[in-house]
Amino acid sequence: MSERVLYLIRHGQSDFDSEEMVSTPRGEQFDPPLSATGREQAELLARRLLVMDPPAVVYTSTMRRTRETIAPYAKASGSEILEDDDLIEAHIGEWERVRFWDILREDEDMLHRVRHQEPVWRHAPGVEQLEPFRERVHRAIEGILGRHPEGNVVVVCHGGVINAYLAPVLGIDHEMFFLPENTSLNSIEVHGAGRRVRFLNDVLHLTDPHLFEEPAGAQA
C-alpha cells in the first residue's frame, strides 16, 4: 500500500461580530461566516491547493466557516465537497459565541492560566469532555480514510478538531492545545494503519503566496 497524505486544514478567520448559531447533536454552537480577511485567506488557500497534487476527496465539517473556506477551491477545481457532522468543533458550553478576550478580561484565574500555558479546556462551563471529543474526531477522520483508501485526503475543519486528532498520533494523552493558524495546512503521512506527522501550521500561502503562482505560460 502506497504512502499518502492527510491534510487537516483549519478554516479561515471568522466574523466574530456574527451572532449566528446552529443546532448540533451537542447543543447550540456558534456558526459564523468568514470575515473579509477570512475570505482573502480562502482565496490564497485555493491557489495553493490548485498547484498541489489533486486530492482523492475533500471533506469539511457542516459549519459555515469551513464550507466557505473551501468554496474558492471547489469552484476553481470543480471538486465535490463532502461534509461530516462529526468534524464540527468541540462544543464549549457557556463559552459559545463569547469572545475569548472577554473571558480573559473578566476572569483573572483564566488569564493566569493562559499566561502560564496551563490547561483551560476543562474550565469552560458545560464543555464537551475531552475524551468523547477525541473519540468522535478519530472516528470521523479514520472513517474518511477508510472510505477513501487511495490518494491524498483534504479535511477542512477546526483548531480543536486538529488538536484532537493529532494528540494521540503524537502520543499525548493529557490535555494539550496548539493554535493552528487560519487556513494552515497540517499534514499527516498515512501508510496502512501507520500515522506520522509531517508538518504543522504551514501558512506559506499567506506569507509567501508567490510560491503557489502558476509559471507564466503554464496554462498555454
N, C-alpha and C positions, 0 to 999 in steps of 0.2 A: 504494500500500500504506500503510495507516494505521500511525501510531506506536503501539507497545505497550511494556509494561514487563516486564522480567525481574527478579524479586525473589530474591536469594540470601539465605537466612536461616540463620544459624548455630544449631545445636542448643542446647537448654537445658543448664544446669550438670550435669556428670556426677557420678556417685557414685564418687569416687576411692578408696573403700575396697573397691570391687568387684575381683575377680580374674578376671572373665570375659574369655576370649579367643575369637577366631573365626578360622578359616582363610580367607584371601583369596588371590587369584591372586599376591599379592606376599609371602605368608607369614603367620605368626600375628600378629594385631593385637588390641589392647585394645578390648573391646566392652562398656563398662559401661552400665547403665541410667541414667536420670536420678536425681539426688538429690532430696530433698524440695523444695529450693529450685528445682531444675530443673523439677519438676512444676508448681510455682506459676508459674514463668515461662511454661511452655507454656499454662497456662490464660489468662494475660493476653495472650499472643500470639494465642490463638484469638479472644478478644474483639475484638482489633484487626482480624484478618482478616475477621471476620464483618460488620464495618461498612464494609469496603472493597469495591470492585468485585470481584465473584467472578472468580477466575482461570479461564482455559480449562482448565488442567491443573495438578496438583500432583505433584511428584516428591520422593523422598527417596533418600538412599543406603540401602544394606541394613543399615547399622549400627543397633543398638538405640536409641541416644540420639537419632538423627534421627527414627526411626519414632515413638518416644514423644513427641517434641516436637510433631509434627503431629497426634497422635491426638485431643486435645480438639477441635481444629477439624474434623477428619474426622467425628467423632461428631456434632457440633452441626450441621454443614452437609450431611451425607450424601455428602460428596465421596469419589470413588475416589482412592486414593493409589497412584501407580506408583513402582516402585523401579528404580534403575540402579546396578549394581555399580561402574561407573567413577566414581561420585560419592563413593566411600569416601575417607576421609582418607589422606594420604600415609603410607606405611609408614616408620617412623622407626627401624628396625633394633633395636639393643640398647636403645634408649630406650623401646620399647613397655612400657607398664604401669609405668614408673618416674616417680615424681613429679618434675617439673621442678625443684622446690625441693631435692630430694635430689641431683640432678645438680649444681646450683649450689653446694650445701654441700660437695660432695666434689671439685669441680674449680674451682680458683681461676682458671685461664685462662678457663673458660667464664663465670664470674661477671664477670670483667673485660670480656668481650665484651658481655654483656648490659648492664652498666652504661654502656658506651660505644656502644651501639646498633650493634655490629658483627655481621656475619652469623654465625649459629650453625648453620643448617640442615645445611651440608655436613660438620659435625664429628660428627654422630651416626654411630656405627659401623654400617655396613650400611644406611644410609638410602637410600630411593628417590631417585634422582637428579632434580634439578630439572626438566630439560627433558622427560624422559619423563613426569613427573608433570603438568607443564603441558599436554603434548600429550593425555594421556588425559582430563583435565578439560575441555579445549577440545572434544575430540571428543564427550564426553558431553553437555555443555550445548548446543553448537551442534546436535547431533543431536536433542535435545529440541525446540529452536526450529524445526528443520526439519520434524519430525513434526507439530508443532502450530503452523501458520503464522498462526493468528488468535488474538487475545486475549492477556491477560497470563499470565505463567508464574511459578509459585512453585516454587523448588527449596530444600528444607531439607537442608543439608549441613554442612560443617565449616570451621573457620577457615582451614586450609591450602588447601582447595579454593577458597574465596572469593578468597584471595590469588592462587592460581594462575590463576584466570580473569581477575581484574582487572588483573594486571600488564601483560599485552600490550595490553589495552584502553587502559591509561594510558600505553603506550609505554615500559614499563620492561623492559629486557632482563636487568638484573642481579638478583641475589638480593635480594628485599625482603620485608618482613613487617610488617603491622599487625595488631593483635589485635582482631578483631571481638568485641564483647560477646555473651554468650549471648543467643540469640533476637533478635539485632539484624537489622534489615532493611537490605540493601544493594541499591540499585536501579539498573538499567541501562536506558536508553532504547534500544529496538530499532526501527530503521527500515530495512527491507530488509537489506542487508549491513552497515549502519552500527551502531555500538555507542557509546553515550556515557553515562558515569557520571552519575547524577543525585544520589544521596545515599548516604552511607556511615555505617554504625554507628549507625543510628537505633533507639533503645530507648525512645521516648516511651511505649509501652505499659507499660513498667516504672516509669518516673519520673513519668508523668502519666496514669495509667490512666483517669481520669475523661473524658479526651478521646475515649475509644472506648466509652463507655456509650451505649446507645440512649436517646434522649429519652423522657421519661415519656409513655406512651400510644402509642409508636411501633408496638407490636405489636397495637394495637386494630384 
